[in-house]
Amino acid sequence: MAIGVGPSAYRLWKIAGRSVGGDATTNAKEKTMKMHLTVAAAGLLLLAGAGAAAAQDVIIQPEQQTVIREYVHKQPLASVEVPGVELSIGSTLPDTVELHEVPNVKYRYVVVDNQTIVVDPDTRKIVEVIQ
């Protein structure tokens, strides 16, 4: 069954589209409608899955994780407050938050609410929260 089209909507379509006794044309139309509903549902599922996965696709290599953790431990920062921002992977930090460089690593970091946050500087999205 397709997303957004409940069983009653499908039954109504089926009843309205049939002539008494049915014929080959009605059966062909029914098969075509089922195919279109299936393709539409598959497309929606793919789009929904791609959107959800896009925010969490960043994988920091173990070597980079080690470098980041050691660096932020040696270079502690004062904690800042960022009201209205959820500190979770995929959330975006506003431009007003200063990001600090980790040498030889693409990612930047900042300490927010006493949690070290690793951020992609291109998108300003949180990629890791270090407790």
A tleap script that builds the chain and sets N, CA, C and O, in Angstrom:
source leaprc.protein.ff14SB
mol = sequence {
  NMET ALA ILE GLY VAL GLY PRO SER ALA TYR
  ARG LEU TRP LYS ILE ALA GLY ARG SER VAL
  GLY GLY ASP ALA THR THR ASN ALA LYS GLU
  LYS THR MET LYS MET HIE LEU THR VAL ALA
  ALA ALA GLY LEU LEU LEU LEU ALA GLY ALA
  GLY ALA ALA ALA ALA GLN ASP VAL ILE ILE
  GLN PRO GLU GLN GLN THR VAL ILE ARG GLU
  TYR VAL HIE LYS GLN PRO LEU ALA SER VAL
  GLU VAL PRO GLY VAL GLU LEU SER ILE GLY
  SER THR LEU PRO ASP THR VAL GLU LEU HIE
  GLU VAL PRO ASN VAL LYS TYR ARG TYR VAL
  VAL VAL ASP ASN GLN THR ILE VAL VAL ASP
  PRO ASP THR ARG LYS ILE VAL GLU VAL ILE
  CGLN
}
set mol.1.N position { 0.844 -1.183 0.000 }
set mol.1.CA position { 0.000 0.000 0.000 }
set mol.1.C position { 0.887 1.244 0.000 }
set mol.1.O position { 1.912 1.265 0.681 }
set mol.2.N position { 0.525 2.244 -0.725 }
set mol.2.CA position { 1.330 3.450 -0.880 }
set mol.2.C position { 1.195 4.355 0.338 }
set mol.2.O position { 0.172 4.352 1.022 }
set mol.3.N position { 2.241 5.127 0.594 }
set mol.3.CA position { 2.223 6.113 1.671 }
set mol.3.C position { 1.274 7.235 1.280 }
set mol.3.O position { 1.322 7.727 0.153 }
set mol.4.N position { 0.420 7.638 2.198 }
set mol.4.CA position { -0.469 8.761 1.935 }
set mol.4.C position { -1.783 8.352 1.279 }
set mol.4.O position { -2.694 9.172 1.168 }
set mol.5.N position { -1.894 7.118 0.849 }
set mol.5.CA position { -3.133 6.640 0.258 }
set mol.5.C position { -3.601 5.481 1.109 }
set mol.5.O position { -3.045 4.385 1.036 }
set mol.6.N position { -4.614 5.717 1.910 }
set mol.6.CA position { -5.105 4.689 2.817 }
set mol.6.C position { -5.926 3.643 2.090 }
set mol.6.O position { -6.262 3.812 0.918 }
set mol.7.N position { -6.252 2.551 2.793 }
set mol.7.CA position { -7.012 1.468 2.181 }
set mol.7.C position { -8.374 1.926 1.666 }
set mol.7.O position { -8.827 1.452 0.624 }
set mol.8.N position { -9.040 2.851 2.386 }
set mol.8.CA position { -10.351 3.282 1.924 }
set mol.8.C position { -10.254 4.088 0.633 }
set mol.8.O position { -11.128 3.969 -0.226 }
set mol.9.N position { -9.215 4.902 0.476 }
set mol.9.CA position { -9.048 5.658 -0.768 }
set mol.9.C position { -8.810 4.700 -1.928 }
set mol.9.O position { -9.322 4.916 -3.027 }
set mol.10.N position { -8.042 3.650 -1.693 }
set mol.10.CA position { -7.773 2.671 -2.742 }
set mol.10.C position { -9.059 1.925 -3.105 }
set mol.10.O position { -9.338 1.702 -4.283 }
set mol.11.N position { -9.851 1.535 -2.078 }
set mol.11.CA position { -11.119 0.832 -2.347 }
set mol.11.C position { -12.066 1.720 -3.142 }
set mol.11.O position { -12.714 1.251 -4.077 }
set mol.12.N position { -12.153 3.007 -2.778 }
set mol.12.CA position { -13.025 3.920 -3.523 }
set mol.12.C position { -12.581 4.025 -4.976 }
set mol.12.O position { -13.407 4.014 -5.888 }
set mol.13.N position { -11.275 4.125 -5.186 }
set mol.13.CA position { -10.761 4.186 -6.550 }
set mol.13.C position { -11.126 2.916 -7.304 }
set mol.13.O position { -11.527 2.968 -8.467 }
set mol.14.N position { -10.986 1.774 -6.636 }
set mol.14.CA position { -11.262 0.484 -7.256 }
set mol.14.C position { -12.736 0.375 -7.642 }
set mol.14.O position { -13.066 -0.061 -8.745 }
set mol.15.N position { -13.626 0.779 -6.719 }
set mol.15.CA position { -15.064 0.684 -6.982 }
set mol.15.C position { -15.469 1.654 -8.086 }
set mol.15.O position { -16.209 1.282 -8.997 }
set mol.16.N position { -14.990 2.894 -8.011 }
set mol.16.CA position { -15.361 3.914 -8.990 }
set mol.16.C position { -14.843 3.579 -10.379 }
set mol.16.O position { -15.489 3.927 -11.368 }
set mol.17.N position { -13.719 2.927 -10.483 }
set mol.17.CA position { -13.097 2.650 -11.774 }
set mol.17.C position { -13.611 1.401 -12.451 }
set mol.17.O position { -13.298 1.173 -13.619 }
set mol.18.N position { -14.381 0.590 -11.769 }
set mol.18.CA position { -14.848 -0.676 -12.355 }
set mol.18.C position { -16.235 -0.518 -12.979 }
set mol.18.O position { -17.121 0.152 -12.450 }
set mol.19.N position { -16.366 -1.148 -14.089 }
set mol.19.CA position { -17.706 -1.272 -14.640 }
set mol.19.C position { -18.276 -2.581 -14.115 }
set mol.19.O position { -17.534 -3.413 -13.594 }
set mol.20.N position { -19.560 -2.769 -14.243 }
set mol.20.CA position { -20.187 -3.986 -13.736 }
set mol.20.C position { -19.569 -5.189 -14.435 }
set mol.20.O position { -19.556 -5.279 -15.663 }
set mol.21.N position { -19.062 -6.104 -13.628 }
set mol.21.CA position { -18.466 -7.310 -14.187 }
set mol.21.C position { -17.005 -7.126 -14.562 }
set mol.21.O position { -16.306 -8.128 -14.708 }
set mol.22.N position { -16.506 -5.923 -14.725 }
set mol.22.CA position { -15.116 -5.669 -15.075 }
set mol.22.C position { -14.826 -6.062 -16.516 }
set mol.22.O position { -15.560 -6.846 -17.117 }
set mol.23.N position { -13.773 -5.520 -17.049 }
set mol.23.CA position { -13.336 -5.892 -18.394 }
set mol.23.C position { -11.830 -5.736 -18.476 }
set mol.23.O position { -11.195 -5.357 -17.492 }
set mol.24.N position { -11.251 -6.017 -19.619 }
set mol.24.CA position { -9.798 -5.977 -19.787 }
set mol.24.C position { -9.262 -4.569 -19.600 }
set mol.24.O position { -8.178 -4.389 -19.044 }
set mol.25.N position { -10.011 -3.557 -20.060 }
set mol.25.CA position { -9.560 -2.173 -19.920 }
set mol.25.C position { -9.495 -1.768 -18.451 }
set mol.25.O position { -8.540 -1.123 -18.019 }
set mol.26.N position { -10.515 -2.151 -17.687 }
set mol.26.CA position { -10.540 -1.836 -16.265 }
set mol.26.C position { -9.391 -2.519 -15.545 }
set mol.26.O position { -8.727 -1.906 -14.710 }
set mol.27.N position { -9.152 -3.784 -15.863 }
set mol.27.CA position { -8.046 -4.511 -15.234 }
set mol.27.C position { -6.706 -3.878 -15.582 }
set mol.27.O position { -5.828 -3.805 -14.722 }
set mol.28.N position { -6.522 -3.421 -16.808 }
set mol.28.CA position { -5.274 -2.772 -17.218 }
set mol.28.C position { -5.094 -1.450 -16.476 }
set mol.28.O position { -3.989 -1.115 -16.047 }
set mol.29.N position { -6.202 -0.694 -16.327 }
set mol.29.CA position { -6.137 0.567 -15.594 }
set mol.29.C position { -5.772 0.319 -14.135 }
set mol.29.O position { -4.983 1.056 -13.544 }
set mol.30.N position { -6.361 -0.734 -13.564 }
set mol.30.CA position { -6.078 -1.066 -12.167 }
set mol.30.C position { -4.601 -1.431 -11.988 }
set mol.30.O position { -3.961 -0.991 -11.033 }
set mol.31.N position { -4.075 -2.223 -12.893 }
set mol.31.CA position { -2.658 -2.611 -12.808 }
set mol.31.C position { -1.753 -1.384 -12.957 }
set mol.31.O position { -0.749 -1.253 -12.256 }
set mol.32.N position { -2.121 -0.490 -13.877 }
set mol.32.CA position { -1.331 0.722 -14.084 }
set mol.32.C position { -1.356 1.592 -12.835 }
set mol.32.O position { -0.322 2.126 -12.432 }
set mol.33.N position { -2.525 1.740 -12.217 }
set mol.33.CA position { -2.642 2.547 -10.997 }
set mol.33.C position { -1.817 1.944 -9.874 }
set mol.33.O position { -1.125 2.663 -9.153 }
set mol.34.N position { -1.888 0.620 -9.721 }
set mol.34.CA position { -1.096 -0.043 -8.681 }
set mol.34.C position { 0.392 0.204 -8.911 }
set mol.34.O position { 1.139 0.471 -7.969 }
set mol.35.N position { 0.817 0.111 -10.177 }
set mol.35.CA position { 2.228 0.327 -10.494 }
set mol.35.C position { 2.639 1.765 -10.145 }
set mol.35.O position { 3.700 1.984 -9.561 }
set mol.36.N position { 1.801 2.739 -10.504 }
set mol.36.CA position { 2.111 4.139 -10.209 }
set mol.36.C position { 2.175 4.386 -8.698 }
set mol.36.O position { 3.051 5.106 -8.218 }
set mol.37.N position { 1.245 3.785 -7.956 }
set mol.37.CA position { 1.257 3.946 -6.505 }
set mol.37.C position { 2.513 3.329 -5.899 }
set mol.37.O position { 3.104 3.898 -4.981 }
set mol.38.N position { 2.918 2.184 -6.400 }
set mol.38.CA position { 4.116 1.512 -5.896 }
set mol.38.C position { 5.364 2.341 -6.190 }
set mol.38.O position { 6.219 2.509 -5.321 }
set mol.39.N position { 5.468 2.856 -7.409 }
set mol.39.CA position { 6.628 3.682 -7.786 }
set mol.39.C position { 6.665 4.960 -6.948 }
set mol.39.O position { 7.732 5.376 -6.497 }
set mol.40.N position { 5.500 5.584 -6.737 }
set mol.40.CA position { 5.449 6.810 -5.929 }
set mol.40.C position { 5.874 6.529 -4.491 }
set mol.40.O position { 6.621 7.308 -3.898 }
set mol.41.N position { 5.399 5.420 -3.930 }
set mol.41.CA position { 5.761 5.070 -2.558 }
set mol.41.C position { 7.257 4.809 -2.447 }
set mol.41.O position { 7.897 5.256 -1.495 }
set mol.42.N position { 7.815 4.091 -3.411 }
set mol.42.CA position { 9.252 3.809 -3.385 }
set mol.42.C position { 10.056 5.102 -3.474 }
set mol.42.O position { 11.060 5.261 -2.780 }
set mol.43.N position { 9.616 6.024 -4.326 }
set mol.43.CA position { 10.311 7.305 -4.458 }
set mol.43.C position { 10.284 8.109 -3.170 }
set mol.43.O position { 11.292 8.699 -2.782 }
set mol.44.N position { 9.132 8.136 -2.503 }
set mol.44.CA position { 9.027 8.859 -1.237 }
set mol.44.C position { 9.923 8.247 -0.173 }
set mol.44.O position { 10.572 8.969 0.584 }
set mol.45.N position { 9.963 6.933 -0.111 }
set mol.45.CA position { 10.819 6.269 0.869 }
set mol.45.C position { 12.290 6.566 0.609 }
set mol.45.O position { 13.054 6.795 1.547 }
set mol.46.N position { 12.690 6.564 -0.654 }
set mol.46.CA position { 14.081 6.883 -0.984 }
set mol.46.C position { 14.434 8.313 -0.586 }
set mol.46.O position { 15.490 8.562 -0.005 }
set mol.47.N position { 13.540 9.249 -0.905 }
set mol.47.CA position { 13.800 10.652 -0.550 }
set mol.47.C position { 13.863 10.843 0.958 }
set mol.47.O position { 14.739 11.551 1.455 }
set mol.48.N position { 12.959 10.228 1.680 }
set mol.48.CA position { 12.948 10.368 3.143 }
set mol.48.C position { 14.211 9.768 3.740 }
set mol.48.O position { 14.808 10.354 4.643 }
set mol.49.N position { 14.617 8.625 3.253 }
set mol.49.CA position { 15.824 7.976 3.763 }
set mol.49.C position { 17.074 8.774 3.443 }
set mol.49.O position { 17.970 8.883 4.280 }
set mol.50.N position { 17.145 9.333 2.246 }
set mol.50.CA position { 18.318 10.111 1.854 }
set mol.50.C position { 18.441 11.368 2.690 }
set mol.50.O position { 19.546 11.744 3.082 }
set mol.51.N position { 17.327 12.021 2.968 }
set mol.51.CA position { 17.360 13.242 3.786 }
set mol.51.C position { 17.805 12.958 5.200 }
set mol.51.O position { 18.594 13.717 5.762 }
set mol.52.N position { 17.321 11.891 5.784 }
set mol.52.CA position { 17.695 11.544 7.152 }
set mol.52.C position { 19.148 11.122 7.233 }
set mol.52.O position { 19.842 11.456 8.194 }
set mol.53.N position { 19.609 10.395 6.237 }
set mol.53.CA position { 20.981 9.904 6.261 }
set mol.53.C position { 21.988 11.010 5.971 }
set mol.53.O position { 23.115 10.958 6.464 }
set mol.54.N position { 21.605 12.006 5.184 }
set mol.54.CA position { 22.554 13.047 4.793 }
set mol.54.C position { 23.145 13.770 5.985 }
set mol.54.O position { 24.330 14.101 5.974 }
set mol.55.N position { 22.357 14.023 7.006 }
set mol.55.CA position { 22.834 14.754 8.170 }
set mol.55.C position { 23.799 13.934 9.007 }
set mol.55.O position { 24.572 14.497 9.782 }
set mol.56.N position { 23.771 12.626 8.868 }
set mol.56.CA position { 24.587 11.788 9.725 }
set mol.56.C position { 25.612 10.973 8.951 }
set mol.56.O position { 26.145 10.004 9.491 }
set mol.57.N position { 25.904 11.330 7.713 }
set mol.57.CA position { 26.836 10.572 6.888 }
set mol.57.C position { 28.295 10.851 7.198 }
set mol.57.O position { 29.163 10.125 6.713 }
set mol.58.N position { 28.598 11.863 7.979 }
set mol.58.CA position { 29.985 12.212 8.251 }
set mol.58.C position { 30.591 11.164 9.183 }
set mol.58.O position { 30.103 10.927 10.288 }
set mol.59.N position { 31.653 10.557 8.709 }
set mol.59.CA position { 32.358 9.580 9.526 }
set mol.59.C position { 33.782 10.082 9.718 }
set mol.59.O position { 34.542 10.222 8.760 }
set mol.60.N position { 34.124 10.347 10.956 }
set mol.60.CA position { 35.475 10.808 11.267 }
set mol.60.C position { 36.349 9.568 11.419 }
set mol.60.O position { 36.038 8.663 12.192 }
set mol.61.N position { 37.430 9.544 10.679 }
set mol.61.CA position { 38.349 8.408 10.743 }
set mol.61.C position { 38.934 8.287 12.149 }
set mol.61.O position { 39.152 9.297 12.819 }
set mol.62.N position { 39.191 7.049 12.599 }
set mol.62.CA position { 39.721 6.845 13.956 }
set mol.62.C position { 40.997 7.644 14.234 }
set mol.62.O position { 41.188 8.142 15.343 }
set mol.63.N position { 41.868 7.767 13.230 }
set mol.63.CA position { 43.102 8.538 13.436 }
set mol.63.C position { 42.781 10.001 13.714 }
set mol.63.O position { 43.389 10.632 14.578 }
set mol.64.N position { 41.801 10.536 12.956 }
set mol.64.CA position { 41.411 11.928 13.157 }
set mol.64.C position { 40.723 12.101 14.507 }
set mol.64.O position { 40.923 13.116 15.175 }
set mol.65.N position { 39.916 11.124 14.915 }
set mol.65.CA position { 39.264 11.201 16.223 }
set mol.65.C position { 40.300 11.296 17.331 }
set mol.65.O position { 40.156 12.080 18.268 }
set mol.66.N position { 41.350 10.483 17.211 }
set mol.66.CA position { 42.413 10.501 18.223 }
set mol.66.C position { 43.095 11.865 18.255 }
set mol.66.O position { 43.317 12.425 19.328 }
set mol.67.N position { 43.426 12.396 17.087 }
set mol.67.CA position { 44.076 13.705 17.006 }
set mol.67.C position { 43.176 14.774 17.623 }
set mol.67.O position { 43.643 15.608 18.398 }
set mol.68.N position { 41.894 14.750 17.282 }
set mol.68.CA position { 40.953 15.752 17.798 }
set mol.68.C position { 40.846 15.659 19.311 }
set mol.68.O position { 40.945 16.672 20.003 }
set mol.69.N position { 40.644 14.450 19.834 }
set mol.69.CA position { 40.485 14.272 21.280 }
set mol.69.C position { 41.740 14.708 22.048 }
set mol.69.O position { 41.638 15.364 23.085 }
set mol.70.N position { 42.906 14.347 21.544 }
set mol.70.CA position { 44.145 14.747 22.222 }
set mol.70.C position { 44.323 16.257 22.174 }
set mol.70.O position { 44.734 16.866 23.162 }
set mol.71.N position { 44.016 16.866 21.030 }
set mol.71.CA position { 44.208 18.300 20.881 }
set mol.71.C position { 43.266 19.084 21.798 }
set mol.71.O position { 43.697 20.003 22.495 }
set mol.72.N position { 41.979 18.718 21.796 }
set mol.72.CA position { 41.031 19.479 22.625 }
set mol.72.C position { 41.315 19.274 24.107 }
set mol.72.O position { 40.987 20.133 24.924 }
set mol.73.N position { 41.922 18.144 24.460 }
set mol.73.CA position { 42.306 17.913 25.858 }
set mol.73.C position { 43.472 18.831 26.245 }
set mol.73.O position { 43.525 19.347 27.361 }
set mol.74.N position { 44.414 19.028 25.295 }
set mol.74.CA position { 45.581 19.874 25.561 }
set mol.74.C position { 45.277 21.358 25.397 }
set mol.74.O position { 45.968 22.199 25.971 }
set mol.75.N position { 44.251 21.684 24.622 }
set mol.75.CA position { 43.901 23.078 24.344 }
set mol.75.C position { 42.465 23.370 24.794 }
set mol.75.O position { 41.604 23.631 23.955 }
set mol.76.N position { 42.196 23.331 26.097 }
set mol.76.CA position { 40.817 23.542 26.560 }
set mol.76.C position { 40.341 24.963 26.260 }
set mol.76.O position { 41.115 25.920 26.284 }
set mol.77.N position { 39.075 25.064 25.983 }
set mol.77.CA position { 38.445 26.365 25.715 }
set mol.77.C position { 37.413 26.656 26.792 }
set mol.77.O position { 36.895 25.749 27.444 }
set mol.78.N position { 37.126 27.932 26.963 }
set mol.78.CA position { 36.030 28.312 27.856 }
set mol.78.C position { 34.716 27.921 27.193 }
set mol.78.O position { 34.564 28.041 25.977 }
set mol.79.N position { 33.782 27.459 27.989 }
set mol.79.CA position { 32.480 27.050 27.467 }
set mol.79.C position { 31.646 28.279 27.116 }
set mol.79.O position { 31.648 29.273 27.843 }
set mol.80.N position { 30.942 28.199 26.007 }
set mol.80.CA position { 30.037 29.276 25.594 }
set mol.80.C position { 28.614 28.745 25.620 }
set mol.80.O position { 28.385 27.536 25.613 }
set mol.81.N position { 27.673 29.658 25.651 }
set mol.81.CA position { 26.262 29.279 25.608 }
set mol.81.C position { 25.714 29.612 24.233 }
set mol.81.O position { 26.006 30.666 23.667 }
set mol.82.N position { 24.916 28.697 23.708 }
set mol.82.CA position { 24.260 28.920 22.421 }
set mol.82.C position { 22.777 28.593 22.609 }
set mol.82.O position { 22.351 27.460 22.383 }
set mol.83.N position { 21.996 29.593 23.023 }
set mol.83.CA position { 20.574 29.342 23.283 }
set mol.83.C position { 19.836 28.925 22.009 }
set mol.83.O position { 20.092 29.439 20.920 }
set mol.84.N position { 18.923 27.988 22.181 }
set mol.84.CA position { 18.062 27.586 21.074 }
set mol.84.C position { 18.661 26.594 20.105 }
set mol.84.O position { 18.035 26.277 19.093 }
set mol.85.N position { 19.862 26.090 20.381 }
set mol.85.CA position { 20.485 25.114 19.493 }
set mol.85.C position { 20.599 23.791 20.227 }
set mol.85.O position { 21.161 23.715 21.319 }
set mol.86.N position { 20.057 22.753 19.610 }
set mol.86.CA position { 20.156 21.413 20.181 }
set mol.86.C position { 21.547 20.863 19.864 }
set mol.86.O position { 21.975 20.874 18.710 }
set mol.87.N position { 22.238 20.392 20.874 }
set mol.87.CA position { 23.593 19.892 20.688 }
set mol.87.C position { 23.551 18.410 20.321 }
set mol.87.O position { 23.834 17.537 21.141 }
set mol.88.N position { 23.192 18.154 19.071 }
set mol.88.CA position { 23.147 16.779 18.591 }
set mol.88.C position { 23.718 16.728 17.180 }
set mol.88.O position { 23.749 17.734 16.472 }
set mol.89.N position { 24.165 15.552 16.788 }
set mol.89.CA position { 24.757 15.373 15.468 }
set mol.89.C position { 23.749 15.800 14.406 }
set mol.89.O position { 22.589 15.391 14.432 }
set mol.90.N position { 24.213 16.629 13.473 }
set mol.90.CA position { 23.364 17.127 12.402 }
set mol.90.C position { 22.816 18.517 12.642 }
set mol.90.O position { 22.390 19.181 11.697 }
set mol.91.N position { 22.816 18.981 13.903 }
set mol.91.CA position { 22.359 20.339 14.191 }
set mol.91.C position { 23.370 21.340 13.645 }
set mol.91.O position { 24.557 21.036 13.532 }
set mol.92.N position { 22.893 22.527 13.311 }
set mol.92.CA position { 23.759 23.565 12.746 }
set mol.92.C position { 24.023 24.639 13.785 }
set mol.92.O position { 23.105 25.122 14.447 }
set mol.93.N position { 25.292 25.006 13.918 }
set mol.93.CA position { 25.663 26.095 14.820 }
set mol.93.C position { 25.583 27.417 14.062 }
set mol.93.O position { 25.957 27.477 12.891 }
set mol.94.N position { 25.104 28.473 14.709 }
set mol.94.CA position { 25.022 29.777 14.034 }
set mol.94.C position { 26.409 30.349 13.745 }
set mol.94.O position { 27.406 29.951 14.348 }
set mol.95.N position { 26.442 31.288 12.810 }
set mol.95.CA position { 27.703 31.936 12.412 }
set mol.95.C position { 28.341 32.726 13.549 }
set mol.95.O position { 29.532 33.034 13.499 }
set mol.96.N position { 27.568 33.053 14.561 }
set mol.96.CA position { 28.088 33.837 15.682 }
set mol.96.C position { 28.995 33.007 16.594 }
set mol.96.O position { 29.720 33.569 17.415 }
set mol.97.N position { 28.964 31.688 16.462 }
set mol.97.CA position { 29.798 30.820 17.298 }
set mol.97.C position { 31.167 30.672 16.629 }
set mol.97.O position { 31.267 30.243 15.479 }
set mol.98.N position { 32.214 31.033 17.369 }
set mol.98.CA position { 33.572 30.932 16.839 }
set mol.98.C position { 34.057 29.487 16.905 }
set mol.98.O position { 34.044 28.857 17.962 }
set mol.99.N position { 34.487 28.974 15.742 }
set mol.99.CA position { 35.009 27.612 15.661 }
set mol.99.C position { 36.530 27.668 15.724 }
set mol.99.O position { 37.141 28.577 15.162 }
set mol.100.N position { 37.144 26.703 16.404 }
set mol.100.CA position { 38.593 26.686 16.589 }
set mol.100.C position { 39.215 25.530 15.817 }
set mol.100.O position { 38.687 24.419 15.776 }
set mol.101.N position { 40.352 25.832 15.209 }
set mol.101.CA position { 41.029 24.870 14.337 }
set mol.101.C position { 41.733 23.775 15.131 }
set mol.101.O position { 42.268 24.006 16.215 }
set mol.102.N position { 41.713 22.578 14.554 }
set mol.102.CA position { 42.533 21.468 15.033 }
set mol.102.C position { 43.557 21.249 13.924 }
set mol.102.O position { 43.175 20.969 12.788 }
set mol.103.N position { 44.867 21.372 14.230 }
set mol.103.CA position { 45.880 21.249 13.179 }
set mol.103.C position { 45.778 19.926 12.411 }
set mol.103.O position { 45.595 18.863 13.004 }
set mol.104.N position { 45.899 20.010 11.096 }
set mol.104.CA position { 45.919 18.860 10.196 }
set mol.104.C position { 44.616 18.063 10.172 }
set mol.104.O position { 44.612 16.892 9.792 }
set mol.105.N position { 43.521 18.687 10.575 }
set mol.105.CA position { 42.214 18.028 10.548 }
set mol.105.C position { 41.225 18.999 9.913 }
set mol.105.O position { 41.277 20.203 10.163 }
set mol.106.N position { 40.332 18.473 9.101 }
set mol.106.CA position { 39.331 19.301 8.429 }
set mol.106.C position { 38.383 19.972 9.429 }
set mol.106.O position { 37.973 21.115 9.225 }
set mol.107.N position { 38.043 19.278 10.483 }
set mol.107.CA position { 36.999 19.728 11.409 }
set mol.107.C position { 37.490 20.768 12.397 }
set mol.107.O position { 38.687 20.885 12.661 }
set mol.108.N position { 36.536 21.525 12.941 }
set mol.108.CA position { 36.812 22.543 13.955 }
set mol.108.C position { 36.090 22.131 15.230 }
set mol.108.O position { 35.280 21.205 15.227 }
set mol.109.N position { 36.395 22.832 16.322 }
set mol.109.CA position { 35.718 22.502 17.573 }
set mol.109.C position { 35.384 23.748 18.359 }
set mol.109.O position { 35.933 24.826 18.132 }
set mol.110.N position { 34.465 23.564 19.292 }
set mol.110.CA position { 34.042 24.614 20.201 }
set mol.110.C position { 33.483 23.897 21.434 }
set mol.110.O position { 33.015 22.762 21.347 }
set mol.111.N position { 33.540 24.578 22.577 }
set mol.111.CA position { 32.956 24.007 23.789 }
set mol.111.C position { 31.664 24.765 24.073 }
set mol.111.O position { 31.671 25.979 24.276 }
set mol.112.N position { 30.556 24.025 24.083 }
set mol.112.CA position { 29.235 24.604 24.331 }
set mol.112.C position { 28.620 23.850 25.498 }
set mol.112.O position { 28.552 22.620 25.491 }
set mol.113.N position { 28.178 24.587 26.487 }
set mol.113.CA position { 27.567 23.969 27.681 }
set mol.113.C position { 28.449 22.857 28.245 }
set mol.113.O position { 27.962 21.790 28.618 }
set mol.114.N position { 29.752 23.125 28.301 }
set mol.114.CA position { 30.753 22.196 28.840 }
set mol.114.C position { 30.857 20.878 28.072 }
set mol.114.O position { 31.317 19.874 28.616 }
set mol.115.N position { 30.432 20.882 26.815 }
set mol.115.CA position { 30.598 19.723 25.945 }
set mol.115.C position { 31.410 20.154 24.736 }
set mol.115.O position { 31.146 21.199 24.141 }
set mol.116.N position { 32.397 19.347 24.375 }
set mol.116.CA position { 33.202 19.664 23.200 }
set mol.116.C position { 32.444 19.203 21.955 }
set mol.116.O position { 32.054 18.042 21.836 }
set mol.117.N position { 32.252 20.135 21.047 }
set mol.117.CA position { 31.474 19.891 19.837 }
set mol.117.C position { 32.416 19.949 18.637 }
set mol.117.O position { 33.129 20.936 18.455 }
set mol.118.N position { 32.421 18.899 17.819 }
set mol.118.CA position { 33.220 18.865 16.596 }
set mol.118.C position { 32.284 19.237 15.452 }
set mol.118.O position { 31.191 18.688 15.318 }
set mol.119.N position { 32.743 20.190 14.624 }
set mol.119.CA position { 31.877 20.796 13.615 }
set mol.119.C position { 32.545 20.750 12.238 }
set mol.119.O position { 33.756 20.935 12.117 }
set mol.120.N position { 31.743 20.502 11.212 }
set mol.120.CA position { 32.216 20.617 9.827 }
set mol.120.C position { 32.206 22.112 9.508 }
set mol.120.O position { 31.135 22.720 9.514 }
set mol.121.N position { 33.359 22.725 9.231 }
set mol.121.CA position { 33.386 24.181 9.022 }
set mol.121.C position { 32.671 24.627 7.742 }
set mol.121.O position { 32.259 25.782 7.640 }
set mol.122.N position { 32.522 23.732 6.775 }
set mol.122.CA position { 31.844 24.102 5.529 }
set mol.122.C position { 30.345 24.269 5.724 }
set mol.122.O position { 29.736 25.172 5.150 }
set mol.123.N position { 29.751 23.400 6.533 }
set mol.123.CA position { 28.297 23.423 6.728 }
set mol.123.C position { 27.898 23.929 8.111 }
set mol.123.O position { 26.737 24.272 8.338 }
set mol.124.N position { 28.863 23.975 9.039 }
set mol.124.CA position { 28.658 24.335 10.444 }
set mol.124.C position { 27.759 23.321 11.158 }
set mol.124.O position { 27.171 23.625 12.196 }
set mol.125.N position { 27.659 22.134 10.600 }
set mol.125.CA position { 26.873 21.068 11.229 }
set mol.125.C position { 27.725 20.312 12.225 }
set mol.125.O position { 28.913 20.081 12.001 }
set mol.126.N position { 27.092 19.924 13.348 }
set mol.126.CA position { 27.773 19.146 14.377 }
set mol.126.C position { 27.971 17.728 13.843 }
set mol.126.O position { 27.025 17.092 13.380 }
set mol.127.N position { 29.222 17.238 13.914 }
set mol.127.CA position { 29.512 15.885 13.459 }
set mol.127.C position { 29.847 14.946 14.609 }
set mol.127.O position { 29.809 13.726 14.451 }
set mol.128.N position { 30.179 15.524 15.786 }
set mol.128.CA position { 30.451 14.698 16.949 }
set mol.128.C position { 30.329 15.538 18.215 }
set mol.128.O position { 30.681 16.717 18.235 }
set mol.129.N position { 29.826 14.909 19.263 }
set mol.129.CA position { 29.749 15.550 20.570 }
set mol.129.C position { 30.615 14.719 21.500 }
set mol.129.O position { 30.347 13.539 21.724 }
set mol.130.N position { 31.672 15.350 22.049 }
set mol.130.CA position { 32.595 14.659 22.948 }
set mol.130.C position { 32.212 15.011 24.379 }
set mol.130.O position { 32.174 16.185 24.746 }
set mol.131.N position { 31.935 14.014 25.169 }
set mol.131.CA position { 31.504 14.234 26.559 }
set mol.131.C position { 32.700 14.503 27.448 }
set mol.131.O position { 32.540 14.712 28.651 }
savepdb mol mol.pdb
quit
